[in-house]
Every structure is written in C-alpha cells, then in structure tokens.
C-alpha cells in the first residue's frame, strides 16, 4: 500500500500541472515551453542589469566640478569631502533597503520589483542632473540607491527563468552586463561632463580603465 502511494506521488511530481496563483508552476511551465536559444530573456536580463550598473560610476568624472558649481564648499580643499558623501549615499541606500526589496520580490514577484527599479532609475537620475543645490543632489542620489531593487530581483530571475542548459549562461549575462555598465558608465559621464574642459573626459577615461580591470576577471569567470 505504501509502495503504491509512493509511486503515485512520484508520478504526480513528474506531471507539469499549472495551478492557479502558483508562481513556481508558471515559471516551470514557461521554461518547458521555451524552444531554442533564449535570446529574448537574455536581452531582457542584459538591459535591466546594464541600466542598474550605469548610474553607479557615471557621475564620478564630473562630480568634483558639480560640487564646485553648487558652491557648498567654502574652500577648494573641501570639495572632496562633500563629493564623498554623494558618492557614498547611493551605496548607503542600497545597503539599507536591498533586503526589503528581496522580500518584496519573493512576496509579489520579480517583475514588479524590476519595473519599480527601472522606473526610479530614470526619475532619480533625472532629478540628480537637475539638482539646484547640494542637498537635492545628495537626497536624490540616496533615494536612487534605496529604490535600486532591480538588481536584487534580476539575479533571482536569471537563476529561475532559464532551462537547466542555459542557467549558467543566464547568470554569466548578469555578470557581463554589470561589468560593461561599470566600464562605459564613467566614459559616458566624462564625455558629457564639460565640453569646454577636458578634465571631466580625462577622469572618465581613468575610471573606465579602472573599471575595466575590475570587471574583466568576474566577467570571464561568469562566462566560463
């Protein structure tokens, strides 16, 4: 009797049934319905991670000059002090709220967190660029970090959405897109910083070189 029950249970586990309000069932059904190379899902993961990585270092080539123009520092030697707070505020926001975004992603789904994260990247980056004083820049940068939950959710999404033979490729896409974002972010920021002054571009080149060195190792490792 027990053997019959175990065999029936084993057979039921092998049947892919779609139950209402079952996120795991929907994911399994989607994976089983995939045919061929998952280029659409890879492109989606790439865009989300790239959008999340670009704001991290893109401001540093022009941050010094931005603080200088905001007239918050009484002396030139104090510019680095104020720039440090803006640079750290993004990661502070991420550190405080990332666990919460993970809980929201588990409770309400990955895509909701991804949509919120991408939307706030556009909103708070725009507000940061339109900052009229130091405190506005600091607060918008902090909130940008607080709402950067897309990267938290996309890692889980990439580990779940691909079939077994493409899971390593999906996760390496996260690493590769992250490295590319850290590489081109400073280059874009330096190029757009100040046309009349080459210092912003020079800083962007320096940061891009540093990011390239930091990104090559993890990128190659993820691809392998």
Buried (B, 14 or more C-beta within 10 A) or exposed (E): EEEEEEEEEEEEEEEEEEEEEEEEBBBBEEBEEBEEEBEEBBEBBBEBBBBBBBBBBBBBBBBBBBBBEBEBBEEEEEBEEBBEBBBBBBBBBBEEBBEEBBEBBEEEBBEBBBBBBBEBBEBBBEBBEEBEEBEBBBBBBBBBBBBBBBBBBBBBBBEBBBEEEBBEBBBBBBBBBBBBBBBBBBBBBBBBBBEEEEBBBEBBBBBBEBBBEEBEEBBEEBEE
